[in-house]
Amino acid sequence: MSRVKLLMVLTENETLVGPRDLRGLVDVAVTAEAAGIDGVMLSEHVLLGSDSAAVGEMVNVRDYAAPGNQSPSYAWPSSIVLLSAIAQATSTLRLVAGAIIAPLRHPLLLAKELGTLDLLSDGRLVVLPTVSWSKDEYAALGVPFAERGRILDEQLEVLAKAWGPYPLRHEGTYFSFGDVWLEPGASRPEGPTLWFGGQGMHPPLVRRLARYGHGLNPFGPLTDDDLALLAEGMRAEGRDIGELEMVGGIRGVFHGHDDLADLDQALESLPSQLAQGCTTICFKPAMFIDHVSELDALCRELVAKADAIAAAHSPSQT
Protein backbone atom coordinates (compact mmCIF):
# COMPACT_ATOMS: atom_id res chain seq x y z
CA MET A 1 0.00 0.00 0.00
CA SER A 2 1.40 3.35 -1.05
CA ARG A 3 1.11 6.24 1.38
CA VAL A 4 -1.27 9.05 0.59
CA LYS A 5 0.65 12.19 -0.31
CA LEU A 6 -0.71 15.18 1.56
CA LEU A 7 -0.54 18.65 0.04
CA MET A 8 -1.11 21.63 2.32
CA VAL A 9 -2.85 24.67 0.85
CA LEU A 10 -0.62 27.46 2.14
CA THR A 11 -2.52 30.50 0.93
CA GLU A 12 -5.94 31.36 2.43
CA ASN A 13 -4.89 30.66 6.03
CA GLU A 14 -5.23 34.17 7.43
CA THR A 15 -6.89 32.94 10.64
CA LEU A 16 -3.57 31.19 11.42
CA VAL A 17 -1.02 33.58 9.91
CA GLY A 18 -1.58 37.27 9.28
CA PRO A 19 -1.88 38.32 5.62
CA ARG A 20 1.38 40.30 5.77
CA ASP A 21 3.33 37.72 7.79
CA LEU A 22 5.01 35.95 4.89
CA ARG A 23 7.84 34.68 7.09
CA GLY A 24 5.13 33.03 9.14
CA LEU A 25 3.98 31.13 6.05
CA VAL A 26 7.55 29.96 5.48
CA ASP A 27 7.56 28.68 9.07
CA VAL A 28 4.28 26.85 8.39
CA ALA A 29 5.92 25.11 5.42
CA VAL A 30 8.90 24.06 7.56
CA THR A 31 6.54 22.63 10.19
CA ALA A 32 4.60 20.75 7.51
CA GLU A 33 7.74 19.17 6.10
CA ALA A 34 8.89 17.99 9.54
CA ALA A 35 5.45 16.45 10.19
CA GLY A 36 5.48 14.32 7.04
CA ILE A 37 3.50 16.51 4.63
CA ASP A 38 4.54 15.97 1.01
CA GLY A 39 4.11 19.49 -0.34
CA VAL A 40 2.65 22.96 -0.03
CA MET A 41 0.50 24.69 -2.63
CA LEU A 42 0.04 28.40 -3.29
CA SER A 43 -2.51 29.98 -5.58
CA GLU A 44 -2.30 33.53 -6.90
CA HIS A 45 -3.88 36.69 -8.12
CA VAL A 46 -1.86 39.68 -9.25
CA LEU A 47 -4.71 41.93 -8.12
CA LEU A 48 -8.44 41.84 -7.43
CA GLY A 49 -11.28 44.10 -8.53
CA SER A 50 -14.94 44.37 -7.62
CA ASP A 51 -15.84 41.17 -9.49
CA SER A 52 -13.96 39.20 -6.83
CA ALA A 53 -17.10 39.40 -4.64
CA ALA A 54 -19.66 39.02 -7.44
CA VAL A 55 -21.46 36.08 -5.81
CA GLY A 56 -21.03 37.32 -2.25
CA GLU A 57 -18.18 36.79 0.17
CA MET A 58 -17.74 33.38 1.77
CA VAL A 59 -19.67 32.89 5.00
CA ASN A 60 -16.67 31.47 6.83
CA VAL A 61 -13.24 32.80 5.83
CA ARG A 62 -11.79 29.37 6.69
CA ASP A 63 -13.47 27.95 3.59
CA TYR A 64 -11.84 27.85 0.15
CA ALA A 65 -11.60 31.03 -1.88
CA ALA A 66 -13.40 30.55 -5.19
CA PRO A 67 -14.43 32.67 -8.19
CA GLY A 68 -16.44 35.64 -6.97
CA ASN A 69 -16.57 34.82 -3.23
CA GLN A 70 -13.83 37.02 -1.77
CA SER A 71 -13.22 40.63 -0.85
CA PRO A 72 -11.13 42.73 -3.28
CA SER A 73 -8.80 43.33 -0.33
CA TYR A 74 -8.08 39.60 0.09
CA ALA A 75 -4.30 39.10 0.25
CA TRP A 76 -2.56 37.07 -2.47
CA PRO A 77 1.25 37.31 -2.18
CA SER A 78 3.42 36.43 -5.16
CA SER A 79 3.52 32.65 -5.14
CA ILE A 80 6.79 32.45 -7.10
CA VAL A 81 8.61 34.78 -4.72
CA LEU A 82 7.18 33.10 -1.62
CA LEU A 83 7.98 29.61 -2.92
CA SER A 84 11.56 30.74 -3.48
CA ALA A 85 11.86 31.52 0.22
CA ILE A 86 10.28 28.17 1.11
CA ALA A 87 12.69 26.39 -1.23
CA GLN A 88 15.63 27.67 0.80
CA ALA A 89 14.05 26.74 4.15
CA THR A 90 13.12 23.15 3.20
CA SER A 91 14.78 20.20 1.49
CA THR A 92 12.14 17.60 0.53
CA LEU A 93 8.85 19.51 0.41
CA ARG A 94 7.27 19.74 -3.04
CA LEU A 95 6.51 23.31 -4.05
CA VAL A 96 3.26 23.56 -5.97
CA ALA A 97 2.53 26.81 -7.76
CA GLY A 98 -1.09 25.80 -7.86
CA ALA A 99 -2.62 28.51 -10.01
CA ILE A 100 -0.13 30.43 -12.12
CA ILE A 101 -2.27 32.77 -14.25
CA ALA A 102 -0.04 32.39 -17.28
CA PRO A 103 -1.76 34.76 -19.77
CA LEU A 104 -0.90 37.71 -17.52
CA ARG A 105 2.82 37.18 -18.25
CA HIS A 106 5.06 36.88 -21.28
CA PRO A 107 5.95 33.17 -21.58
CA LEU A 108 9.70 33.83 -21.71
CA LEU A 109 9.57 35.83 -18.49
CA LEU A 110 7.42 33.13 -16.92
CA ALA A 111 9.86 30.44 -18.03
CA LYS A 112 12.78 32.38 -16.57
CA GLU A 113 11.03 32.72 -13.18
CA LEU A 114 9.89 29.10 -13.07
CA GLY A 115 13.22 27.71 -14.22
CA THR A 116 15.08 29.71 -11.59
CA LEU A 117 12.74 28.50 -8.84
CA ASP A 118 13.05 24.93 -10.09
CA LEU A 119 16.84 25.17 -9.87
CA LEU A 120 16.70 26.70 -6.40
CA SER A 121 14.55 23.81 -5.19
CA ASP A 122 16.52 21.03 -6.93
CA GLY A 123 13.55 20.08 -9.09
CA ARG A 124 10.82 20.18 -6.43
CA LEU A 125 8.64 22.64 -8.34
CA VAL A 126 5.19 21.73 -9.67
CA VAL A 127 3.35 24.30 -11.80
CA LEU A 128 -0.35 24.50 -12.61
CA PRO A 129 -0.80 27.03 -15.44
CA THR A 130 -4.34 28.35 -15.63
CA VAL A 131 -6.45 31.14 -17.13
CA SER A 132 -8.40 32.02 -13.95
CA TRP A 133 -11.71 33.91 -13.87
CA SER A 134 -11.45 37.63 -13.04
CA LYS A 135 -12.28 40.01 -15.89
CA ASP A 136 -11.19 42.93 -13.71
CA GLU A 137 -7.74 41.41 -13.26
CA TYR A 138 -7.25 40.97 -17.01
CA ALA A 139 -8.57 44.44 -17.80
CA ALA A 140 -6.21 46.11 -15.32
CA LEU A 141 -3.22 44.36 -16.90
CA GLY A 142 -4.33 44.98 -20.48
CA VAL A 143 -4.78 41.33 -21.47
CA PRO A 144 -7.89 40.33 -23.48
CA PHE A 145 -10.01 38.15 -21.20
CA ALA A 146 -11.90 36.44 -24.02
CA GLU A 147 -8.63 35.24 -25.57
CA ARG A 148 -7.04 33.89 -22.41
CA GLY A 149 -7.48 30.23 -23.36
CA ARG A 150 -5.82 30.69 -26.75
CA ILE A 151 -3.05 32.68 -25.14
CA LEU A 152 -2.41 29.89 -22.64
CA ASP A 153 -2.28 27.28 -25.39
CA GLU A 154 0.42 29.23 -27.21
CA GLN A 155 2.29 29.83 -23.97
CA LEU A 156 2.37 26.09 -23.33
CA GLU A 157 4.01 25.65 -26.74
CA VAL A 158 6.67 28.16 -25.72
CA LEU A 159 7.19 26.58 -22.29
CA ALA A 160 7.69 23.19 -23.91
CA LYS A 161 10.60 24.68 -25.88
CA ALA A 162 11.94 26.88 -23.10
CA TRP A 163 14.28 24.36 -21.49
CA GLY A 164 16.42 23.79 -24.56
CA PRO A 165 18.18 22.96 -26.69
CA TYR A 166 19.10 26.59 -27.37
CA PRO A 167 18.71 28.78 -29.25
CA LEU A 168 14.94 28.58 -29.38
CA ARG A 169 12.49 30.42 -31.58
CA HIS A 170 8.75 30.77 -31.92
CA GLU A 171 6.37 32.28 -34.45
CA GLY A 172 2.82 32.54 -33.19
CA THR A 173 -0.30 34.64 -32.95
CA TYR A 174 0.57 36.26 -29.64
CA PHE A 175 4.33 35.75 -29.28
CA SER A 176 7.14 35.74 -31.80
CA PHE A 177 10.88 35.62 -31.21
CA GLY A 178 13.91 33.88 -32.63
CA ASP A 179 17.37 32.67 -31.63
CA VAL A 180 17.20 33.31 -27.89
CA TRP A 181 18.91 31.55 -25.01
CA LEU A 182 17.14 31.13 -21.66
CA GLU A 183 20.00 30.00 -19.48
CA PRO A 184 20.41 28.54 -16.92
CA GLY A 185 17.19 26.69 -17.74
CA ALA A 186 15.49 24.44 -15.19
CA SER A 187 16.58 21.62 -12.91
CA ARG A 188 15.52 18.88 -15.31
CA PRO A 189 15.92 18.85 -19.10
CA GLU A 190 12.13 18.71 -19.53
CA GLY A 191 11.44 21.56 -17.12
CA PRO A 192 9.18 21.66 -14.06
CA THR A 193 6.35 19.19 -13.53
CA LEU A 194 3.05 20.50 -14.96
CA TRP A 195 -0.39 19.91 -13.51
CA PHE A 196 -3.67 21.18 -14.89
CA GLY A 197 -7.07 21.64 -13.29
CA GLY A 198 -10.13 23.79 -12.98
CA GLN A 199 -13.84 23.31 -12.56
CA GLY A 200 -15.10 20.23 -14.40
CA MET A 201 -13.62 18.47 -17.40
CA HIS A 202 -13.76 20.21 -20.78
CA PRO A 203 -12.01 19.71 -24.15
CA PRO A 204 -9.26 22.36 -23.67
CA LEU A 205 -8.36 20.86 -20.29
CA VAL A 206 -8.24 17.36 -21.75
CA ARG A 207 -6.03 18.57 -24.60
CA ARG A 208 -3.60 20.33 -22.27
CA LEU A 209 -3.37 17.36 -19.94
CA ALA A 210 -2.82 14.93 -22.79
CA ARG A 211 -0.09 17.02 -24.44
CA TYR A 212 1.77 18.46 -21.48
CA GLY A 213 0.36 17.22 -18.19
CA HIS A 214 1.87 15.18 -15.40
CA GLY A 215 -1.03 15.60 -12.99
CA LEU A 216 -4.70 16.55 -12.66
CA ASN A 217 -5.81 18.81 -9.81
CA PRO A 218 -9.50 19.67 -10.30
CA PHE A 219 -11.49 22.15 -8.25
CA GLY A 220 -14.20 19.82 -6.96
CA PRO A 221 -15.04 16.15 -7.62
CA LEU A 222 -14.90 14.48 -11.01
CA THR A 223 -17.50 12.11 -12.42
CA ASP A 224 -16.85 8.79 -14.12
CA ASP A 225 -17.79 10.49 -17.40
CA ASP A 226 -15.12 13.14 -16.76
CA LEU A 227 -12.48 10.46 -16.26
CA ALA A 228 -13.62 8.55 -19.34
CA LEU A 229 -13.29 11.71 -21.44
CA LEU A 230 -9.80 12.28 -20.08
CA ALA A 231 -8.77 8.68 -20.71
CA GLU A 232 -9.93 8.97 -24.33
CA GLY A 233 -7.96 12.19 -24.79
CA MET A 234 -4.83 10.64 -23.31
CA ARG A 235 -5.10 7.65 -25.63
CA ALA A 236 -5.39 9.99 -28.62
CA GLU A 237 -1.95 11.38 -27.68
CA GLY A 238 -0.48 7.90 -27.20
CA ARG A 239 -0.58 8.18 -23.42
CA ASP A 240 -2.39 6.44 -20.59
CA ILE A 241 -4.41 8.13 -17.86
CA GLY A 242 -2.37 6.11 -15.37
CA GLU A 243 0.60 8.40 -16.15
CA LEU A 244 -1.14 11.30 -14.41
CA GLU A 245 -0.86 12.05 -10.72
CA MET A 246 -4.47 12.38 -9.58
CA VAL A 247 -4.99 15.05 -6.93
CA GLY A 248 -8.05 15.20 -4.70
CA GLY A 249 -8.86 17.07 -1.54
CA ILE A 250 -10.77 17.15 1.71
CA ARG A 251 -13.07 20.03 2.57
CA GLY A 252 -14.52 21.02 5.90
CA VAL A 253 -18.19 21.69 6.54
CA PHE A 254 -19.05 24.96 8.30
CA HIS A 255 -22.25 25.94 10.05
CA GLY A 256 -21.38 29.49 11.09
CA HIS A 257 -19.12 32.39 10.27
CA ASP A 258 -16.26 31.38 12.60
CA ASP A 259 -16.60 27.72 13.50
CA LEU A 260 -14.04 25.00 12.83
CA ALA A 261 -14.68 21.97 10.64
CA ASP A 262 -14.47 18.38 11.84
CA LEU A 263 -11.46 16.54 10.39
CA ASP A 264 -13.01 13.08 10.58
CA GLN A 265 -16.09 14.30 8.73
CA ALA A 266 -13.89 15.82 6.03
CA LEU A 267 -12.01 12.53 5.68
CA GLU A 268 -15.23 10.64 4.90
CA SER A 269 -14.75 11.50 1.22
CA LEU A 270 -11.26 10.01 1.11
CA PRO A 271 -12.16 6.36 0.30
CA SER A 272 -14.13 7.33 -2.81
CA GLN A 273 -11.31 9.58 -3.98
CA LEU A 274 -8.77 6.78 -3.52
CA ALA A 275 -11.07 4.50 -5.51
CA GLN A 276 -11.01 7.04 -8.36
CA GLY A 277 -7.22 6.87 -8.42
CA CYS A 278 -6.27 9.87 -6.31
CA THR A 279 -2.87 9.48 -4.67
CA THR A 280 -2.40 13.08 -3.49
CA ILE A 281 -4.87 14.91 -1.25
CA CYS A 282 -5.03 18.65 -0.58
CA PHE A 283 -6.06 20.12 2.74
CA LYS A 284 -6.29 23.61 4.21
CA PRO A 285 -5.19 23.66 7.86
CA ALA A 286 -7.20 26.74 8.88
CA MET A 287 -10.37 24.70 8.36
CA PHE A 288 -9.53 22.48 11.33
CA ILE A 289 -7.45 24.48 13.84
CA ASP A 290 -7.58 28.01 15.17
CA HIS A 291 -3.95 28.58 16.17
CA VAL A 292 -0.68 27.92 14.34
CA SER A 293 0.68 26.20 17.48
CA GLU A 294 -1.71 23.32 16.69
CA LEU A 295 -0.36 22.81 13.18
CA ASP A 296 2.23 20.12 13.91
CA ALA A 297 -0.32 17.98 15.75
CA LEU A 298 -2.89 18.42 12.97
CA CYS A 299 -0.40 17.39 10.29
CA ARG A 300 0.70 14.30 12.19
CA GLU A 301 -2.91 13.31 12.91
CA LEU A 302 -3.85 13.75 9.27
CA VAL A 303 -0.87 11.70 8.05
CA ALA A 304 -1.77 8.85 10.40
CA LYS A 305 -5.48 8.87 9.58
CA ALA A 306 -4.97 9.15 5.81
CA ASP A 307 -2.53 6.25 5.87
CA ALA A 308 -4.96 4.16 7.93
CA ILE A 309 -7.82 4.86 5.52
CA ALA A 310 -5.62 4.03 2.54
CA ALA A 311 -4.54 0.76 4.16
CA ALA A 312 -8.13 -0.21 4.94
CA HIS A 313 -9.20 0.41 1.35
CA SER A 314 -6.18 -1.04 -0.45
CA PRO A 315 -6.89 -3.95 -2.87
CA SER A 316 -5.25 -6.44 -0.50
CA GLN A 317 -7.74 -5.48 2.20
CA THR A 318 -10.90 -5.76 0.09
DRENDOBA-640222 format. One record per residue (C-alpha): x, y, z; chain. Coordinates in steps of 0.05 Angstrom, whole numbers, plus 5000, padded with zeros to 4 digits. Each point is the difference from the previous one (the first is absolute). Layout:
BEGIN
+------+------+------+-------+
:   px :   py :   pz : chain :
+------+------+------+-------+
:    X :    Y :    Z :     A :
...
+------+------+------+-------+
REM end
This chain:
BEGIN
+------+------+------+-------+
:   px :   py :   pz : chain :
+------+------+------+-------+
: 5000 : 5000 : 5000 :     A :
: 5028 : 5067 : 4979 :     A :
: 4994 : 5058 : 5049 :     A :
: 4953 : 5056 : 4984 :     A :
: 5038 : 5063 : 4982 :     A :
: 4973 : 5060 : 5037 :     A :
: 5003 : 5069 : 4970 :     A :
: 4989 : 5060 : 5045 :     A :
: 4965 : 5060 : 4971 :     A :
: 5045 : 5056 : 5026 :     A :
: 4962 : 5061 : 4976 :     A :
: 4931 : 5017 : 5030 :     A :
: 5021 : 4986 : 5072 :     A :
: 4993 : 5070 : 5028 :     A :
: 4967 : 4976 : 5064 :     A :
: 5067 : 4965 : 5015 :     A :
: 5051 : 5048 : 4970 :     A :
: 4988 : 5073 : 4988 :     A :
: 4994 : 5021 : 4926 :     A :
: 5066 : 5040 : 5003 :     A :
: 5039 : 4948 : 5041 :     A :
: 5033 : 4965 : 4942 :     A :
: 5057 : 4975 : 5044 :     A :
: 4946 : 4967 : 5041 :     A :
: 4977 : 4962 : 4938 :     A :
: 5071 : 4976 : 4989 :     A :
: 5000 : 4975 : 5071 :     A :
: 4935 : 4963 : 4987 :     A :
: 5032 : 4965 : 4940 :     A :
: 5060 : 4979 : 5043 :     A :
: 4953 : 4972 : 5053 :     A :
: 4961 : 4962 : 4946 :     A :
: 5063 : 4968 : 4972 :     A :
: 5023 : 4977 : 5069 :     A :
: 4931 : 4969 : 5013 :     A :
: 5001 : 4957 : 4937 :     A :
: 4960 : 5044 : 4952 :     A :
: 5021 : 4989 : 4927 :     A :
: 4991 : 5071 : 4973 :     A :
: 4971 : 5069 : 5006 :     A :
: 4957 : 5035 : 4948 :     A :
: 4991 : 5074 : 4987 :     A :
: 4949 : 5032 : 4954 :     A :
: 5004 : 5071 : 4974 :     A :
: 4968 : 5063 : 4976 :     A :
: 5041 : 5060 : 4977 :     A :
: 4943 : 5045 : 5023 :     A :
: 4925 : 4998 : 5013 :     A :
: 4943 : 5045 : 4978 :     A :
: 4927 : 5005 : 5019 :     A :
: 4982 : 4936 : 4962 :     A :
: 5038 : 4961 : 5053 :     A :
: 4937 : 5004 : 5044 :     A :
: 4949 : 4992 : 4944 :     A :
: 4964 : 4942 : 5033 :     A :
: 5008 : 5024 : 5071 :     A :
: 5057 : 4990 : 5048 :     A :
: 5009 : 4932 : 5032 :     A :
: 4962 : 4990 : 5065 :     A :
: 5060 : 4971 : 5037 :     A :
: 5068 : 5027 : 4980 :     A :
: 5029 : 4931 : 5017 :     A :
: 4967 : 4972 : 4938 :     A :
: 5032 : 4998 : 4931 :     A :
: 5005 : 5064 : 4959 :     A :
: 4964 : 4990 : 4934 :     A :
: 4979 : 5042 : 4940 :     A :
: 4960 : 5060 : 5025 :     A :
: 4998 : 4983 : 5074 :     A :
: 5054 : 5044 : 5030 :     A :
: 5013 : 5073 : 5018 :     A :
: 5041 : 5042 : 4951 :     A :
: 5047 : 5012 : 5059 :     A :
: 5014 : 4925 : 5009 :     A :
: 5076 : 4990 : 5003 :     A :
: 5035 : 4959 : 4946 :     A :
: 5076 : 5005 : 5005 :     A :
: 5043 : 4983 : 4941 :     A :
: 5002 : 4924 : 5000 :     A :
: 5066 : 4996 : 4961 :     A :
: 5036 : 5047 : 5048 :     A :
: 4972 : 4966 : 5062 :     A :
: 5016 : 4930 : 4974 :     A :
: 5071 : 5023 : 4988 :     A :
: 5006 : 5015 : 5074 :     A :
: 4969 : 4933 : 5018 :     A :
: 5048 : 4965 : 4953 :     A :
: 5059 : 5025 : 5041 :     A :
: 4968 : 4982 : 5067 :     A :
: 4981 : 4928 : 4981 :     A :
: 5034 : 4941 : 4966 :     A :
: 4947 : 4948 : 4981 :     A :
: 4934 : 5038 : 4997 :     A :
: 4968 : 5005 : 4931 :     A :
: 4985 : 5071 : 4980 :     A :
: 4935 : 5005 : 4962 :     A :
: 4986 : 5065 : 4964 :     A :
: 4927 : 4980 : 4998 :     A :
: 4970 : 5054 : 4957 :     A :
: 5049 : 5039 : 4958 :     A :
: 4958 : 5046 : 4957 :     A :
: 5044 : 4993 : 4939 :     A :
: 4966 : 5047 : 4951 :     A :
: 5017 : 5059 : 5045 :     A :
: 5074 : 4990 : 4985 :     A :
: 5045 : 4994 : 4939 :     A :
: 5018 : 4925 : 4994 :     A :
: 5075 : 5014 : 4998 :     A :
: 4997 : 5040 : 5064 :     A :
: 4957 : 4946 : 5032 :     A :
: 5049 : 4946 : 4977 :     A :
: 5059 : 5039 : 5030 :     A :
: 4965 : 5006 : 5067 :     A :
: 4977 : 4928 : 5003 :     A :
: 5066 : 4972 : 4977 :     A :
: 5038 : 5040 : 5052 :     A :
: 4953 : 4976 : 5055 :     A :
: 5006 : 4929 : 4975 :     A :
: 5076 : 5004 : 5005 :     A :
: 4997 : 5031 : 5069 :     A :
: 4957 : 4942 : 5024 :     A :
: 5039 : 4945 : 4965 :     A :
: 4941 : 4981 : 4957 :     A :
: 4945 : 5002 : 5053 :     A :
: 4957 : 5049 : 4962 :     A :
: 4931 : 4982 : 4974 :     A :
: 4963 : 5051 : 4957 :     A :
: 4926 : 5004 : 4984 :     A :
: 4991 : 5051 : 4943 :     A :
: 4929 : 5026 : 4996 :     A :
: 4958 : 5056 : 4970 :     A :
: 4961 : 5017 : 5064 :     A :
: 4934 : 5038 : 5002 :     A :
: 5005 : 5075 : 5016 :     A :
: 4983 : 5047 : 4943 :     A :
: 5022 : 5059 : 5044 :     A :
: 5069 : 4969 : 5009 :     A :
: 5010 : 4991 : 4925 :     A :
: 4974 : 5070 : 4984 :     A :
: 5047 : 5033 : 5050 :     A :
: 5060 : 4965 : 4968 :     A :
: 4977 : 5013 : 4928 :     A :
: 4991 : 4927 : 4981 :     A :
: 4938 : 4980 : 4959 :     A :
: 4958 : 4956 : 5046 :     A :
: 4962 : 4966 : 4944 :     A :
: 5065 : 4976 : 4969 :     A :
: 5032 : 4973 : 5063 :     A :
: 4991 : 4927 : 4981 :     A :
: 5034 : 5009 : 4932 :     A :
: 5055 : 5040 : 5032 :     A :
: 5013 : 4944 : 5050 :     A :
: 5002 : 4948 : 4945 :     A :
: 5054 : 5039 : 4964 :     A :
: 5038 : 5012 : 5065 :     A :
: 5001 : 4925 : 5012 :     A :
: 5033 : 4991 : 4932 :     A :
: 5053 : 5050 : 5021 :     A :
: 5011 : 4969 : 5068 :     A :
: 5010 : 4932 : 4968 :     A :
: 5058 : 5030 : 4960 :     A :
: 5027 : 5044 : 5056 :     A :
: 5047 : 4949 : 5032 :     A :
: 5042 : 4989 : 4939 :     A :
: 5036 : 4983 : 4957 :     A :
: 5018 : 5073 : 4987 :     A :
: 4992 : 5044 : 4962 :     A :
: 4925 : 4996 : 4997 :     A :
: 4951 : 5036 : 4956 :     A :
: 4925 : 5007 : 4994 :     A :
: 4952 : 5031 : 4949 :     A :
: 4929 : 5005 : 5025 :     A :
: 4938 : 5042 : 5005 :     A :
: 5017 : 5032 : 5066 :     A :
: 5076 : 4990 : 5007 :     A :
: 5056 : 5000 : 4950 :     A :
: 5075 : 4997 : 5012 :     A :
: 5060 : 4966 : 4971 :     A :
: 5069 : 4975 : 5020 :     A :
: 4997 : 5013 : 5075 :     A :
: 5034 : 4965 : 5058 :     A :
: 4965 : 4992 : 5067 :     A :
: 5057 : 4977 : 5043 :     A :
: 5008 : 4971 : 5052 :     A :
: 4936 : 4963 : 4983 :     A :
: 4966 : 4955 : 5051 :     A :
: 5022 : 4943 : 5046 :     A :
: 4978 : 4946 : 4952 :     A :
: 5008 : 4999 : 4924 :     A :
: 4925 : 4997 : 4991 :     A :
: 4986 : 5057 : 5049 :     A :
: 4955 : 5002 : 5061 :     A :
: 4943 : 4951 : 5010 :     A :
: 4934 : 5026 : 4972 :     A :
: 4931 : 4988 : 5029 :     A :
: 4935 : 5026 : 4972 :     A :
: 4932 : 5009 : 5032 :     A :
: 4938 : 5043 : 5006 :     A :
: 4926 : 4990 : 5009 :     A :
: 4975 : 4939 : 4963 :     A :
: 5030 : 4964 : 4940 :     A :
: 4997 : 5035 : 4932 :     A :
: 5035 : 4990 : 4933 :     A :
: 5055 : 5053 : 5010 :     A :
: 5018 : 4970 : 5067 :     A :
: 5002 : 4930 : 4971 :     A :
: 5044 : 5024 : 4943 :     A :
: 5049 : 5036 : 5047 :     A :
: 5005 : 4940 : 5046 :     A :
: 5011 : 4952 : 4943 :     A :
: 5054 : 5041 : 4967 :     A :
: 5037 : 5029 : 5059 :     A :
: 4972 : 4975 : 5066 :     A :
: 5030 : 4960 : 5056 :     A :
: 4942 : 5008 : 5048 :     A :
: 4927 : 5019 : 5007 :     A :
: 4978 : 5045 : 5057 :     A :
: 4926 : 5017 : 4990 :     A :
: 4960 : 5050 : 5041 :     A :
: 4946 : 4953 : 5026 :     A :
: 4983 : 4927 : 4987 :     A :
: 5003 : 4967 : 4932 :     A :
: 4948 : 4952 : 4972 :     A :
: 5013 : 4934 : 4966 :     A :
: 4981 : 5034 : 4934 :     A :
: 5054 : 5053 : 5013 :     A :
: 5052 : 4946 : 5010 :     A :
: 4978 : 4962 : 4938 :     A :
: 5006 : 5063 : 4958 :     A :
: 5070 : 5012 : 5027 :     A :
: 5021 : 4928 : 4988 :     A :
: 4976 : 5005 : 4927 :     A :
: 5040 : 5065 : 4991 :     A :
: 5062 : 4969 : 5030 :     A :
: 4995 : 4940 : 4953 :     A :
: 4994 : 5047 : 4941 :     A :
: 5069 : 5028 : 5018 :     A :
: 5029 : 4930 : 5010 :     A :
: 4998 : 5006 : 5076 :     A :
: 4964 : 4965 : 5056 :     A :
: 4960 : 5034 : 5055 :     A :
: 5041 : 4959 : 5050 :     A :
: 5059 : 5046 : 4984 :     A :
: 4965 : 5058 : 5035 :     A :
: 5006 : 5015 : 5074 :     A :
: 4928 : 5007 : 5022 :     A :
: 4989 : 5053 : 5053 :     A :
: 4939 : 5003 : 5045 :     A :
: 4984 : 5037 : 5063 :     A :
: 4962 : 5002 : 5065 :     A :
: 4954 : 5058 : 5017 :     A :
: 4971 : 5019 : 5067 :     A :
: 4926 : 5014 : 5013 :     A :
: 4983 : 5065 : 5035 :     A :
: 4936 : 5020 : 5035 :     A :
: 5017 : 5071 : 5021 :     A :
: 5046 : 5058 : 4983 :     A :
: 5057 : 4980 : 5047 :     A :
: 4993 : 4926 : 5018 :     A :
: 5051 : 4946 : 4987 :     A :
: 4987 : 4939 : 4956 :     A :
: 5005 : 4929 : 5024 :     A :
: 5060 : 4963 : 4971 :     A :
: 4969 : 4931 : 5004 :     A :
: 4938 : 5024 : 4963 :     A :
: 5044 : 5030 : 4946 :     A :
: 5038 : 4935 : 4993 :     A :
: 4935 : 4962 : 4984 :     A :
: 5010 : 5017 : 4926 :     A :
: 5070 : 4970 : 4998 :     A :
: 4982 : 4927 : 4984 :     A :
: 4960 : 5020 : 4938 :     A :
: 5057 : 5045 : 4976 :     A :
: 5051 : 4944 : 5010 :     A :
: 4954 : 4954 : 4960 :     A :
: 5001 : 5051 : 4943 :     A :
: 5076 : 4996 : 4999 :     A :
: 5019 : 5060 : 5042 :     A :
: 5068 : 4993 : 5033 :     A :
: 5009 : 5072 : 5023 :     A :
: 4951 : 5036 : 5045 :     A :
: 4996 : 5075 : 5013 :     A :
: 4980 : 5029 : 5067 :     A :
: 4995 : 5070 : 5029 :     A :
: 5022 : 5001 : 5073 :     A :
: 4960 : 5062 : 5021 :     A :
: 4937 : 4959 : 4989 :     A :
: 5016 : 4956 : 5060 :     A :
: 5042 : 5040 : 5050 :     A :
: 4997 : 5070 : 5026 :     A :
: 5073 : 5012 : 5020 :     A :
: 5065 : 4986 : 4964 :     A :
: 5028 : 4966 : 5063 :     A :
: 4952 : 4942 : 4984 :     A :
: 5027 : 4990 : 4930 :     A :
: 5052 : 4946 : 5014 :     A :
: 4949 : 4958 : 5037 :     A :
: 4948 : 5008 : 4944 :     A :
: 5050 : 4980 : 4947 :     A :
: 5022 : 4938 : 5038 :     A :
: 4928 : 4980 : 5014 :     A :
: 4981 : 5009 : 4927 :     A :
: 5060 : 4959 : 4976 :     A :
: 4982 : 4943 : 5047 :     A :
: 4925 : 5000 : 4984 :     A :
: 5011 : 5006 : 4924 :     A :
: 5048 : 4942 : 5001 :     A :
: 4952 : 4958 : 5042 :     A :
: 4943 : 5014 : 4951 :     A :
: 5044 : 4984 : 4941 :     A :
: 5021 : 4934 : 5032 :     A :
: 4928 : 4981 : 5016 :     A :
: 4979 : 5012 : 4928 :     A :
: 5060 : 4971 : 4964 :     A :
: 4986 : 4942 : 4952 :     A :
: 5033 : 4950 : 5047 :     A :
: 4950 : 5019 : 5054 :     A :
: 4937 : 4995 : 4958 :     A :
+------+------+------+-------+
REM end
